[in-house]
């Protein structure tokens, strides 16, 4: 009796722990029905952030996951400050309503508070207005493509972030700005305007589209490529942009200058600034420049942008930081989401235990089918939580096994948990079938 | 020393008449047949003979010929059976004549069994039909038989050891001089000039040969051929899973070694119980998975993961039929792979993509039952050019076109085919997967008009027209004939028929194979290929056969002369690839400067049938269409409305007055609309292919592919009047010889008396005809004659001893056995004169003589 009670309590604890930061937003506009998010910390404080907003000027929805490293400051800064740049770079043909650049953004949700220190926010507004003017002035950009606009917004955002950290005219260095610039953030951002999906990616977070075929099977379409040493194109890009003499040092042990895992990121000015500047600005705060810093910048803040026109087969989009992808591959993730939306529990194939008769086999198969119906509702209503549960608890085995593993891994307190897992952030964007079907054949 | 010998033997160059890849039942059977005929054969097997692939994993069950509806397949299965029993005599491998029991719980399958019984008793009177439950219970106490309507016991089915059989076949072939190489793979097939095979590269070395047979089972078509566009031959086979449970013996003393195999047709399950094991298979469509197409690299046999969840529906039915099965251990769920084809028939013959590259694959789960006979047929094709033992039309590789080899098409189709492993397929069978692939431009108009489509060669062809447009999915199956009772379409077809006889009907015939034959030698070339004289004035259409050297029909076709050396040929739909290959082969052989172009997909064909078609044609063309201006068997390029380049041919393929107009596809919708609106004045009605069938059978028109085929000559089917012996043509000598010798076969028309169309089983073709109480022939096709007011069949009567004179035929009294029920029939040597209720009677057709 006691044991059963304990089990129930610990299960309840695990569930509560998992769900502490889950959130469901019913958006029900254009192609998007609902967005599920969930987050689980391993660092203390957590270095992952996410945010969602709507650009009033173009009716585009923006979703981002930000995976910080070397501190939470940069990814926190990006989670609130990147979207305004994107809203400031709305193409002429997409502008449906005229808003001043500061009022274009409607926040949907965010894991960080949107408020910046006043001094900061003034400067930020100033930057945005400047950028907006610049964008409008450049005819080429203004009438160009979303891909180019996104690239420019990312680059400008990083440039401003980096400039904020420079000593002011009076030679004063803002401590917070310097911390922001010194830490880094990988970012995956989805830009969804009507049926047009752009995914801008910087670093090793990823976006995966769940495509359901007419026969009911679901396949994962990756809409981003990780910028890390496994990506041959990235390695090539970095190697060719530095002198051959550096070929031994530029990438060592699978890391940039032997230190940094992602090969593109916001912030991380230690890999961007020249040595002299770092000595002045960063060293006083305890950030020594990396070895072999010969021909900076080494790190790019230009995103890779993928475009996809949504069709009625595209059911959902999963944005997640690399904390998730360490545990689950994209195919499993889309299967989990798909099964979750169908209301069934993902199960491993049945294998009879030795000694069972065919009658028992049949009964067990029937029980499984019944069980699937009975526990039709998966444990979590939130799809993102469902994914994280399976990432940590495993996909195989019964509920008991799953909980055992889950409880084991959740017992490790944040901070120490970083040794076992990374922060995990998951956003699942569910698309509107009928909207996509309706517009499947039309232009817009 | 052993190692050295092996090492030396790995580096050889040799030559052979035929190289076979694959040591399963197909490869070893063929090697045996070829070696027996004195050919120098090399067989390469990547594993050990009989051990890998579908053969090694099969349960070793051989179906008796009685199972097949098609005469050709019956012969093939019989040949297999003969071969295996002969092998079993000379070697001691497991060979048990255990027989098989088929169960039916539904009316449809009851008729299937009754038809099987009718076929069976002709050869073997120990075939049994059992409809008494207490008898079933007494014979098979371990089965639950309460819901079984009818059981059929077929005594000739065999369970044997497939591996030992293959090894014995290989050993026997070796005795005849064949070389068998195990652990050796074919790595490349080399093509020389003109795409002719000249050599095979294997892991053992190079073999020079001009004939290669691909009997590699699921790996068929994966051999590297560098000079082909896809680097391998495109084949219409695809691997799917098949699953069965292998478990311990049933806990009953009632099971002995000679307990028959059980097949429950309605539940689609099979049970094989012996005194030491039990095999339980199920073929539910959703339990079958298509697998990845095998490539040459994946040479290891990897078992697909068995999936109990998917097998579940089968398990339910198995335990229902055999409750005792539930108490035995779960055993192993064995998941094998087998190669399936889009039409559930195997594939043999020379590929059109590489000369000398033969296929023998796609056994559809019946490899053991068919491969023995198919090996014999293919050996005949390789040695003599033509198979004599049985008609190969339905199993010939040439029945497929490129589209059939498309992976996506096969992925969609083959699980359905695999699910029908133990179903009888009839001529009108319709698949529900992989449909709507090829469609005429007017498909949607026809659909809106109520068309119910049937698929042929991927083409959607209207079979009949319902009162309103068919929207629901089941419409795919509404074109099927029924085995018993009046089919759904009967009344509608009656009205379509009436329109074609009394007014005007319109039938879409776009699926027919069409060719343009041009070039300076076109006339000379066709004169040699066709048995009729085609050197007629420009604008003439000739109905002719193309014969092979033995006089049989390669095809029949209509040839329209459009210019001095320009012909337009129309052939049956299923001939699209085969005809082309035949003509190209001969053009090359003869060195003729002739160009044959397949234009099947370029034209939409509308058949305007009926007495009013003349006035309708006049209205839409503005030309005079009187019997002087445009008599029958003429062709002319005409305009209809704004459209040009339409080929009008005054042959309707069913003996009625009318025209087929071949419209370039881009203008088809325009012309169709024009014809429909002009046709309103004459109460034009859409008709489907079934109407054509009723029309032509009543007039005793034999069709290629249904009634006649490569084993029938014009002498035998009463078409001598179309053969011109004054010129030289392929097969002339054989026909002359046959004329002299006389024939023992003759086609007749049967009119069935006292047949209640509401309650009696319907003829489908393949029924046995009795003359004075003794079997004398088989029907080939059947339809309801609306004018004659009875069921009408075409049948072939055979009398090998005395021949079939008119007197012989008229002397007998005849009965037709349809699903076990005997019907008195009247036998016609000629088509009866059909009364026309109104308007003119077409005088142009001459029925079969």
Interface residues (C-beta under 8 A of the other chain):
Chain A: X349 X350 X351 X352 X355 X356 X357 X358 X359 X360 X361 X362 X365 X368 X369
Chain B: X245 X247 X305 X307 X308 X309 X312 X315 X316 X318 X319 X325 X326 X327 X328 X329 X330 X331
